[in-house]
Amino acid sequence: MSALRAAGASRPGMVQSLRAAMNKRSFGTTGAMRMGTAKSFHKDEPAAPILKTSIPGPKAAEAVKELDEVFETRSINMMADYTQSVGNYIADPDGNMLLDVYAQIASIPVGYNNPELRKIAQTPEMVDAIINRPALGNFPSHTWANILKTGILKVAPKGLDNVYTAMAGSDANEIAYKAAFMYKRQVERGGPDVEFTPQEIESAMNNQAPGSAQLSILSFKTSFHGRLFGCLSTTRSKPIHKLDIPAFDWPQATFPQLKYPLDQHAEENAKAEQASLDEVEHLIKTWHLPPAAVVIEPIQSEGGDNHASPEFFQKLRAVTRKHNVLLIVDEVQTGVGATGKFWAHEHWNLQDPPDMVTFSKKAQTAGYYYRSKDLRPNKPYRQFNTWMGDPSKALLFRGIINEIERLDLVNHTAKVGNYLFGKLEGLASKYPDHFQNLRGKGQGTFIAFDHPKRDEFLVKAKSFGINIGGSGANAVRLRPMLTFQEHHADILIEALEKIVKAL
């Protein structure tokens, strides 16, 4: 019996007994055999994917039909049953359990139904945060400073010791842009103590200059920074995000179009990066709405998993500093350990840190870190909304941080990423047409490759027990959890080879 076709019932009792039974069997799957000796971070995980029906099965199809009566369902990837999901495995209503290397679009850090997070969810502190949710700007709890210092700020990027909390990644970028505009005008005005003029106050109410600043945010082609109104003017990955939405006339530079493997195309990639930097500097100097900030992802995720070298980012930091433009690093998808560093921009070895770093997804909360209190608006209520984040999510992030530290998951992800990348290099050598432009070496498990039939590849993966995602036009992207281990990598590699043979 194939490990990728193993049948079973429901968790939790089923998974434990099934796992024991599977470990006694002799499987052809390397990952299943490894599971018998490897220590798993999630003791209730099955030894391999469980497939009882096609996907979607009858119960899942019925659940989608019921949901469609009251909710948008056209973007559904699969119908999940989170009560039965465990660790790196996502369950559906029909009893199928898939190895999940997409992890809710890179936003599950330490596995489904993590017991340590469950304990935190049941604490009086969490109950208090949920049922007495504060309007943080007006009525913060007396414990809020401690929650921030022992959680969100405990892992603040080097040189960025301040934080504004937010609701989601798009929100984090949106308020970072606001901060950049307010700072730019504050500097132009002569400092935080200079009052607004009557003309500024009056014109702002009519959406006109000088009160409504004639400024911009410079982003990059194929970037993604969210779907809220301001963010959409910096999102450049897919037209479906932007169609019909009024947009600001903001500049975009070309993100370096690198060739892979990177070490085999060093000279031409260096030229592409320099051309991008030259374009950035030209736009900063000439765009009719001067940029207040440049926003960039360490790895362009939704745009197709596009990489650039540390040297590129070092030079970009120098360009922004030269022209007194802020640098915002969007770590919504890359942050919290996925690249083998807690923050992906740590790979750059910057001597001069970014001005702001936005975060969300694996943090389960959101916001932006910033380097100087000068970036705080000069008046209250300028960076403000009712919630300004959520203490319950900040408590969850604190628990996630503790789990990451307890299990050394950042170093673990770097190690497993190297192991997985090596296995994928073997597949790329064997099936070069199916594993094109393999990238992400040395970037933890933040790995991708291109496939000529990408969408078909993603659908076929479910029939072999794998939930995987895509990005850009052709990329298959891996976004496993930080608890992804070598035996999971073995299961994934065997499944990928079966997918290729089935296409």
ZAROMI-912810 format. One record per residue (C-alpha): residue number from 1; residue in one letter; x, y, z. Coordinates in steps of 0.2 Angstrom, whole numbers, plus 5000, padded with zeros to 4 digits. Layout:
{NUM, "a", {X, Y, Z}}
...
***
This chain:
{1, "m", {5000, 5000, 5000}}
{2, "s", {5007, 5017, 4995}}
{3, "a", {5011, 5029, 5009}}
{4, "l", {5002, 5042, 4998}}
{5, "r", {4986, 5032, 4997}}
{6, "a", {4985, 5027, 5015}}
{7, "a", {4967, 5027, 5022}}
{8, "g", {4962, 5032, 5039}}
{9, "a", {4948, 5039, 5050}}
{10, "s", {4948, 5055, 5061}}
{11, "r", {4959, 5063, 5073}}
{12, "p", {4964, 5063, 5087}}
{13, "g", {4963, 5044, 5092}}
{14, "m", {4963, 5039, 5074}}
{15, "v", {4979, 5048, 5070}}
{16, "q", {4988, 5041, 5085}}
{17, "s", {4983, 5023, 5081}}
{18, "l", {4985, 5025, 5062}}
{19, "r", {5002, 5032, 5065}}
{20, "a", {5008, 5018, 5075}}
{21, "a", {5001, 5005, 5062}}
{22, "m", {5009, 5014, 5048}}
{23, "n", {5026, 5014, 5057}}
{24, "k", {5025, 4995, 5058}}
{25, "r", {5022, 4993, 5040}}
{26, "s", {5035, 4993, 5026}}
{27, "f", {5032, 5007, 5015}}
{28, "g", {5041, 5011, 4998}}
{29, "t", {5041, 5030, 5004}}
{30, "t", {5057, 5036, 5011}}
{31, "g", {5048, 5049, 5022}}
{32, "a", {5037, 5036, 5029}}
{33, "m", {5051, 5025, 5034}}
{34, "r", {5061, 5040, 5041}}
{35, "m", {5046, 5044, 5052}}
{36, "g", {5048, 5028, 5062}}
{37, "t", {5065, 5034, 5069}}
{38, "a", {5064, 5053, 5067}}
{39, "k", {5057, 5064, 5081}}
{40, "s", {5042, 5074, 5075}}
{41, "f", {5038, 5091, 5082}}
{42, "h", {5019, 5085, 5081}}
{43, "k", {5017, 5068, 5089}}
{44, "d", {4999, 5066, 5082}}
{45, "e", {5004, 5068, 5064}}
{46, "p", {5001, 5054, 5052}}
{47, "a", {5017, 5046, 5045}}
{48, "a", {5011, 5051, 5027}}
{49, "p", {4996, 5059, 5018}}
{50, "i", {4980, 5050, 5020}}
{51, "l", {4968, 5049, 5004}}
{52, "k", {4951, 5042, 5006}}
{53, "t", {4941, 5051, 4992}}
{54, "s", {4945, 5062, 4977}}
{55, "i", {4947, 5081, 4982}}
{56, "p", {4935, 5088, 4984}}
{57, "g", {4925, 5073, 4991}}
{58, "p", {4907, 5072, 4993}}
{59, "k", {4906, 5080, 5011}}
{60, "a", {4918, 5094, 5005}}
{61, "a", {4908, 5098, 4989}}
{62, "e", {4892, 5099, 5000}}
{63, "a", {4900, 5111, 5012}}
{64, "v", {4906, 5122, 4998}}
{65, "k", {4888, 5122, 4991}}
{66, "e", {4881, 5127, 5008}}
{67, "l", {4894, 5141, 5010}}
{68, "d", {4891, 5147, 4992}}
{69, "e", {4873, 5152, 4998}}
{70, "v", {4880, 5166, 5009}}
{71, "f", {4899, 5168, 5005}}
{72, "e", {4911, 5170, 4990}}
{73, "t", {4917, 5153, 4986}}
{74, "r", {4925, 5155, 4968}}
{75, "s", {4943, 5157, 4976}}
{76, "i", {4942, 5141, 4987}}
{77, "n", {4957, 5130, 4986}}
{78, "m", {4950, 5117, 4996}}
{79, "m", {4937, 5115, 5010}}
{80, "a", {4947, 5111, 5027}}
{81, "d", {4942, 5103, 5043}}
{82, "y", {4953, 5112, 5056}}
{83, "t", {4947, 5102, 5070}}
{84, "q", {4956, 5087, 5062}}
{85, "s", {4971, 5095, 5055}}
{86, "v", {4987, 5093, 5065}}
{87, "g", {5005, 5099, 5063}}
{88, "n", {5010, 5100, 5045}}
{89, "y", {4994, 5091, 5039}}
{90, "i", {4978, 5099, 5033}}
{91, "a", {4962, 5089, 5034}}
{92, "d", {4946, 5090, 5024}}
{93, "p", {4928, 5085, 5029}}
{94, "d", {4930, 5068, 5020}}
{95, "g", {4944, 5062, 5031}}
{96, "n", {4958, 5066, 5018}}
{97, "m", {4975, 5073, 5026}}
{98, "l", {4987, 5082, 5015}}
{99, "l", {5005, 5087, 5018}}
{100, "d", {5003, 5106, 5018}}
{101, "v", {5017, 5115, 5011}}
{102, "y", {5007, 5131, 5007}}
{103, "a", {5002, 5134, 5025}}
{104, "q", {4988, 5146, 5023}}
{105, "i", {4998, 5157, 5011}}
{106, "a", {5014, 5156, 5022}}
{107, "s", {5005, 5161, 5038}}
{108, "i", {5005, 5146, 5049}}
{109, "p", {5022, 5145, 5059}}
{110, "v", {5021, 5131, 5071}}
{111, "g", {5008, 5119, 5064}}
{112, "y", {4989, 5116, 5065}}
{113, "n", {4982, 5114, 5083}}
{114, "n", {4999, 5117, 5091}}
{115, "p", {4997, 5112, 5109}}
{116, "e", {5007, 5126, 5116}}
{117, "l", {4997, 5139, 5107}}
{118, "r", {4981, 5130, 5113}}
{119, "k", {4986, 5132, 5131}}
{120, "i", {4989, 5151, 5128}}
{121, "a", {4972, 5152, 5120}}
{122, "q", {4964, 5145, 5136}}
{123, "t", {4973, 5157, 5148}}
{124, "p", {4964, 5171, 5158}}
{125, "e", {4975, 5184, 5149}}
{126, "m", {4969, 5178, 5132}}
{127, "v", {4951, 5178, 5138}}
{128, "d", {4953, 5195, 5144}}
{129, "a", {4960, 5201, 5128}}
{130, "i", {4947, 5194, 5118}}
{131, "i", {4931, 5199, 5127}}
{132, "n", {4938, 5216, 5132}}
{133, "r", {4946, 5221, 5116}}
{134, "p", {4952, 5238, 5118}}
{135, "a", {4953, 5253, 5107}}
{136, "l", {4971, 5254, 5109}}
{137, "g", {4975, 5272, 5105}}
{138, "n", {4962, 5278, 5118}}
{139, "f", {4961, 5264, 5131}}
{140, "p", {4976, 5253, 5131}}
{141, "s", {4977, 5240, 5145}}
{142, "h", {4989, 5243, 5159}}
{143, "t", {4998, 5227, 5152}}
{144, "w", {5000, 5232, 5134}}
{145, "a", {5018, 5238, 5136}}
{146, "n", {5023, 5222, 5144}}
{147, "i", {5014, 5212, 5130}}
{148, "l", {5024, 5222, 5117}}
{149, "k", {5041, 5221, 5126}}
{150, "t", {5039, 5202, 5129}}
{151, "g", {5033, 5198, 5112}}
{152, "i", {5033, 5209, 5096}}
{153, "l", {5047, 5220, 5102}}
{154, "k", {5057, 5205, 5108}}
{155, "v", {5061, 5200, 5090}}
{156, "a", {5062, 5218, 5083}}
{157, "p", {5074, 5219, 5068}}
{158, "k", {5091, 5226, 5073}}
{159, "g", {5090, 5245, 5074}}
{160, "l", {5071, 5246, 5074}}
{161, "d", {5065, 5247, 5092}}
{162, "n", {5048, 5255, 5090}}
{163, "v", {5032, 5248, 5083}}
{164, "y", {5014, 5252, 5077}}
{165, "t", {5003, 5237, 5078}}
{166, "a", {4990, 5234, 5064}}
{167, "m", {4976, 5222, 5059}}
{168, "a", {4984, 5213, 5043}}
{169, "g", {4998, 5214, 5031}}
{170, "s", {4989, 5227, 5019}}
{171, "d", {4985, 5237, 5034}}
{172, "a", {5003, 5237, 5040}}
{173, "n", {5009, 5243, 5023}}
{174, "e", {4996, 5256, 5022}}
{175, "i", {5000, 5264, 5039}}
{176, "a", {5019, 5263, 5035}}
{177, "y", {5015, 5273, 5019}}
{178, "k", {5006, 5286, 5030}}
{179, "a", {5020, 5287, 5041}}
{180, "a", {5032, 5290, 5027}}
{181, "f", {5021, 5304, 5020}}
{182, "m", {5019, 5313, 5036}}
{183, "y", {5038, 5312, 5040}}
{184, "k", {5042, 5319, 5023}}
{185, "r", {5031, 5334, 5025}}
{186, "q", {5037, 5337, 5043}}
{187, "v", {5055, 5338, 5036}}
{188, "e", {5050, 5350, 5022}}
{189, "r", {5040, 5360, 5034}}
{190, "g", {5055, 5362, 5046}}
{191, "g", {5052, 5350, 5060}}
{192, "p", {5039, 5343, 5071}}
{193, "d", {5036, 5359, 5081}}
{194, "v", {5031, 5369, 5065}}
{195, "e", {5012, 5371, 5065}}
{196, "f", {5001, 5367, 5050}}
{197, "t", {4996, 5383, 5040}}
{198, "p", {4978, 5388, 5038}}
{199, "q", {4980, 5385, 5019}}
{200, "e", {4986, 5367, 5022}}
{201, "i", {4971, 5364, 5034}}
{202, "e", {4958, 5370, 5022}}
{203, "s", {4965, 5362, 5006}}
{204, "a", {4967, 5345, 5014}}
{205, "m", {4948, 5345, 5017}}
{206, "n", {4946, 5347, 4998}}
{207, "n", {4959, 5334, 4994}}
{208, "q", {4971, 5347, 4986}}
{209, "a", {4988, 5353, 4989}}
{210, "p", {4997, 5359, 4999}}
{211, "g", {4987, 5350, 5013}}
{212, "s", {4985, 5334, 5003}}
{213, "a", {5004, 5331, 4999}}
{214, "q", {5009, 5328, 4981}}
{215, "l", {5021, 5314, 4985}}
{216, "s", {5022, 5295, 4980}}
{217, "i", {5028, 5278, 4986}}
{218, "l", {5040, 5270, 4974}}
{219, "s", {5038, 5251, 4972}}
{220, "f", {5044, 5238, 4959}}
{221, "k", {5036, 5229, 4945}}
{222, "t", {5028, 5212, 4949}}
{223, "s", {5028, 5217, 4968}}
{224, "f", {5014, 5214, 4980}}
{225, "h", {5010, 5224, 4995}}
{226, "g", {4992, 5221, 4998}}
{227, "r", {4974, 5225, 4992}}
{228, "l", {4969, 5240, 5002}}
{229, "f", {4967, 5256, 4993}}
{230, "g", {4984, 5264, 4995}}
{231, "c", {4993, 5248, 4994}}
{232, "l", {4985, 5244, 4978}}
{233, "s", {4995, 5258, 4970}}
{234, "t", {5011, 5249, 4975}}
{235, "t", {5005, 5231, 4970}}
{236, "r", {5010, 5227, 4953}}
{237, "s", {5009, 5208, 4952}}
{238, "k", {4992, 5204, 4944}}
{239, "p", {4979, 5215, 4936}}
{240, "i", {4965, 5206, 4944}}
{241, "h", {4970, 5215, 4960}}
{242, "k", {4969, 5232, 4953}}
{243, "l", {4955, 5232, 4939}}
{244, "d", {4942, 5246, 4941}}
{245, "i", {4950, 5253, 4957}}
{246, "p", {4956, 5271, 4956}}
{247, "a", {4975, 5272, 4958}}
{248, "f", {4988, 5285, 4963}}
{249, "d", {5001, 5290, 4949}}
{250, "w", {5016, 5282, 4958}}
{251, "p", {5032, 5276, 4950}}
{252, "q", {5038, 5258, 4948}}
{253, "a", {5055, 5252, 4945}}
{254, "t", {5060, 5236, 4937}}
{255, "f", {5064, 5222, 4950}}
{256, "p", {5080, 5214, 4944}}
{257, "q", {5076, 5200, 4932}}
{258, "l", {5089, 5187, 4937}}
{259, "k", {5094, 5171, 4929}}
{260, "y", {5095, 5155, 4939}}
{261, "p", {5106, 5146, 4946}}
{262, "l", {5112, 5163, 4952}}
{263, "d", {5130, 5157, 4953}}
{264, "q", {5131, 5153, 4935}}
{265, "h", {5125, 5170, 4929}}
{266, "a", {5134, 5181, 4941}}
{267, "e", {5140, 5194, 4928}}
{268, "e", {5123, 5197, 4919}}
{269, "n", {5114, 5197, 4935}}
{270, "a", {5125, 5210, 4942}}
{271, "k", {5121, 5221, 4926}}
{272, "a", {5102, 5218, 4929}}
{273, "e", {5103, 5223, 4947}}
{274, "q", {5113, 5239, 4942}}
{275, "a", {5101, 5244, 4929}}
{276, "s", {5087, 5242, 4942}}
{277, "l", {5096, 5253, 4954}}
{278, "d", {5100, 5266, 4940}}
{279, "e", {5081, 5266, 4936}}
{280, "v", {5077, 5268, 4955}}
{281, "e", {5088, 5283, 4956}}
{282, "h", {5082, 5291, 4940}}
{283, "l", {5064, 5289, 4946}}
{284, "i", {5068, 5297, 4963}}
{285, "k", {5076, 5312, 4955}}
{286, "t", {5063, 5315, 4941}}
{287, "w", {5046, 5308, 4945}}
{288, "h", {5033, 5322, 4946}}
{289, "l", {5027, 5316, 4963}}
{290, "p", {5043, 5315, 4973}}
{291, "p", {5044, 5298, 4982}}
{292, "a", {5043, 5299, 5001}}
{293, "a", {5049, 5281, 5002}}
{294, "v", {5054, 5265, 4992}}
{295, "v", {5045, 5249, 4997}}
{296, "i", {5052, 5232, 4993}}
{297, "e", {5050, 5214, 4997}}
{298, "p", {5066, 5204, 5001}}
{299, "i", {5059, 5191, 4989}}
{300, "q", {5045, 5195, 4978}}
{301, "s", {5032, 5182, 4983}}
{302, "e", {5015, 5184, 4974}}
{303, "g", {5025, 5191, 4959}}
{304, "g", {5033, 5174, 4956}}
{305, "d", {5046, 5172, 4969}}
{306, "n", {5059, 5184, 4962}}
{307, "h", {5076, 5186, 4971}}
{308, "a", {5090, 5199, 4971}}
{309, "s", {5107, 5198, 4979}}
{310, "p", {5112, 5206, 4996}}
{311, "e", {5123, 5218, 4986}}
{312, "f", {5108, 5224, 4977}}
{313, "f", {5099, 5228, 4993}}
{314, "q", {5114, 5236, 5001}}
{315, "k", {5116, 5248, 4986}}
{316, "l", {5097, 5251, 4987}}
{317, "r", {5099, 5257, 5005}}
{318, "a", {5113, 5268, 5000}}
{319, "v", {5103, 5276, 4986}}
{320, "t", {5088, 5279, 4997}}
{321, "r", {5099, 5287, 5010}}
{322, "k", {5108, 5298, 4997}}
{323, "h", {5091, 5305, 4992}}
{324, "n", {5083, 5306, 5009}}
{325, "v", {5070, 5294, 5005}}
{326, "l", {5064, 5281, 5017}}
{327, "l", {5066, 5262, 5014}}
{328, "i", {5052, 5251, 5019}}
{329, "v", {5055, 5233, 5019}}
{330, "d", {5039, 5222, 5017}}
{331, "e", {5042, 5206, 5027}}
{332, "v", {5024, 5201, 5028}}
{333, "q", {5027, 5185, 5019}}
{334, "t", {5046, 5183, 5021}}
{335, "g", {5047, 5187, 5040}}
{336, "v", {5047, 5175, 5055}}
{337, "g", {5059, 5162, 5051}}
{338, "a", {5054, 5156, 5034}}
{339, "t", {5071, 5160, 5025}}
{340, "g", {5082, 5153, 5039}}
{341, "k", {5084, 5170, 5047}}
{342, "f", {5070, 5178, 5058}}
{343, "w", {5069, 5192, 5046}}
{344, "a", {5074, 5189, 5028}}
{345, "h", {5083, 5206, 5027}}
{346, "e", {5096, 5199, 5039}}
{347, "h", {5103, 5190, 5024}}
{348, "w", {5108, 5207, 5017}}
{349, "n", {5121, 5212, 5031}}
{350, "l", {5115, 5230, 5031}}
{351, "q", {5126, 5242, 5041}}
{352, "d", {5112, 5255, 5039}}
{353, "p", {5095, 5246, 5043}}
{354, "p", {5079, 5250, 5034}}
{355, "d", {5068, 5264, 5041}}
{356, "m", {5053, 5253, 5043}}
{357, "v", {5049, 5234, 5042}}
{358, "t", {5031, 5228, 5040}}
{359, "f", {5026, 5211, 5046}}
{360, "s", {5010, 5200, 5047}}
{361, "k", {5006, 5182, 5041}}
{362, "k", {5017, 5170, 5052}}
{363, "a", {5016, 5183, 5066}}
{364, "q", {4997, 5181, 5067}}
{365, "t", {4997, 5199, 5070}}
{366, "a", {5003, 5214, 5060}}
{367, "g", {5011, 5231, 5061}}
{368, "y", {5028, 5240, 5056}}
{369, "y", {5044, 5242, 5066}}
{370, "y", {5052, 5259, 5064}}
{371, "r", {5070, 5265, 5068}}
{372, "s", {5067, 5282, 5075}}
{373, "k", {5054, 5291, 5085}}
{374, "d", {5055, 5305, 5072}}
{375, "l", {5044, 5294, 5062}}
{376, "r", {5030, 5296, 5074}}
{377, "p", {5018, 5309, 5068}}
{378, "n", {5019, 5326, 5077}}
{379, "k", {5001, 5326, 5083}}
{380, "p", {4990, 5313, 5091}}
{381, "y", {4976, 5305, 5080}}
{382, "r", {4986, 5306, 5064}}
{383, "q", {4991, 5287, 5065}}
{384, "f", {4975, 5281, 5073}}
{385, "n", {4960, 5269, 5071}}
{386, "t", {4948, 5261, 5084}}
{387, "w", {4958, 5245, 5086}}
{388, "m", {4976, 5249, 5081}}
{389, "g", {4979, 5230, 5081}}
{390, "d", {4973, 5216, 5093}}
{391, "p", {4981, 5211, 5110}}
{392, "s", {4974, 5194, 5108}}
{393, "k", {4985, 5192, 5092}}
{394, "a", {5000, 5200, 5100}}
{395, "l", {4998, 5187, 5114}}
{396, "l", {4998, 5173, 5101}}
{397, "f", {5013, 5180, 5092}}
{398, "r", {5022, 5180, 5109}}
{399, "g", {5018, 5161, 5111}}
{400, "i", {5024, 5158, 5093}}
{401, "i", {5040, 5167, 5097}}
{402, "n", {5043, 5156, 5112}}
{403, "e", {5039, 5140, 5102}}
{404, "i", {5052, 5146, 5089}}
{405, "e", {5065, 5149, 5102}}
{406, "r", {5061, 5133, 5112}}
{407, "l", {5063, 5122, 5097}}
{408, "d", {5076, 5133, 5088}}
{409, "l", {5065, 5133, 5073}}
{410, "v", {5074, 5147, 5063}}
{411, "n", {5091, 5137, 5063}}
{412, "h", {5080, 5121, 5060}}
{413, "t", {5072, 5129, 5045}}
{414, "a", {5089, 5134, 5038}}
{415, "k", {5095, 5116, 5039}}
{416, "v", {5079, 5108, 5032}}
{417, "g", {5079, 5121, 5018}}
{418, "n", {5096, 5115, 5013}}
{419, "y", {5091, 5097, 5013}}
{420, "l", {5076, 5100, 5003}}
{421, "f", {5084, 5111, 4991}}
{422, "g", {5097, 5098, 4988}}
{423, "k", {5083, 5085, 4984}}
{424, "l", {5075, 5097, 4972}}
{425, "e", {5091, 5100, 4963}}
{426, "g", {5091, 5081, 4960}}
{427, "l", {5074, 5082, 4953}}
{428, "a", {5078, 5097, 4942}}
{429, "s", {5093, 5087, 4935}}
{430, "k", {5082, 5072, 4932}}
{431, "y", {5067, 5082, 4925}}
{432, "p", {5073, 5099, 4919}}
{433, "d", {5057, 5103, 4909}}
{434, "h", {5047, 5101, 4925}}
{435, "f", {5058, 5110, 4938}}
{436, "q", {5064, 5126, 4929}}
{437, "n", {5073, 5140, 4937}}
{438, "l", {5074, 5132, 4954}}
{439, "r", {5078, 5146, 4967}}
{440, "g", {5079, 5149, 4985}}
{441, "k", {5096, 5141, 4989}}
{442, "g", {5102, 5146, 5006}}
{443, "q", {5085, 5154, 5010}}
{444, "g", {5077, 5141, 5021}}
{445, "t", {5062, 5133, 5014}}
{446, "f", {5057, 5149, 5005}}
{447, "i", {5060, 5139, 4988}}
{448, "a", {5051, 5140, 4971}}
{449, "f", {5053, 5133, 4953}}
{450, "d", {5044, 5136, 4937}}
{451, "h", {5033, 5123, 4928}}
{452, "p", {5026, 5125, 4911}}
{453, "k", {5009, 5118, 4917}}
{454, "r", {5009, 5126, 4934}}
{455, "d", {4990, 5126, 4937}}
{456, "e", {4988, 5108, 4932}}
{457, "f", {5003, 5104, 4943}}
{458, "l", {4995, 5111, 4958}}
{459, "v", {4978, 5102, 4955}}
{460, "k", {4987, 5086, 4952}}
{461, "a", {4997, 5088, 4968}}
{462, "k", {4981, 5085, 4979}}
{463, "s", {4978, 5068, 4971}}
{464, "f", {4996, 5063, 4978}}
{465, "g", {4992, 5070, 4995}}
{466, "i", {5001, 5087, 4994}}
{467, "n", {4994, 5105, 4996}}
{468, "i", {5005, 5117, 4987}}
{469, "g", {5003, 5134, 4980}}
{470, "g", {5009, 5145, 4966}}
{471, "s", {5014, 5163, 4962}}
{472, "g", {5016, 5174, 4947}}
{473, "a", {5013, 5166, 4930}}
{474, "n", {5022, 5149, 4931}}
{475, "a", {5030, 5147, 4949}}
{476, "v", {5026, 5133, 4961}}
{477, "r", {5031, 5140, 4978}}
{478, "l", {5035, 5131, 4994}}
{479, "r", {5029, 5139, 5010}}
{480, "p", {5030, 5125, 5023}}
{481, "m", {5028, 5128, 5042}}
{482, "l", {5044, 5131, 5052}}
{483, "t", {5040, 5113, 5060}}
{484, "f", {5043, 5105, 5042}}
{485, "q", {5056, 5091, 5044}}
{486, "e", {5067, 5081, 5033}}
{487, "h", {5055, 5066, 5033}}
{488, "h", {5042, 5078, 5027}}
{489, "a", {5054, 5084, 5013}}
{490, "d", {5056, 5065, 5008}}
{491, "i", {5037, 5063, 5007}}
{492, "l", {5036, 5079, 4997}}
{493, "i", {5050, 5074, 4985}}
{494, "e", {5043, 5057, 4981}}
{495, "a", {5026, 5065, 4978}}
{496, "l", {5033, 5078, 4966}}
{497, "e", {5041, 5065, 4956}}
{498, "k", {5025, 5056, 4955}}
{499, "i", {5016, 5072, 4950}}
{500, "v", {5028, 5074, 4936}}
{501, "k", {5026, 5057, 4929}}
{502, "a", {5007, 5059, 4930}}
{503, "l", {5006, 5075, 4920}}
***
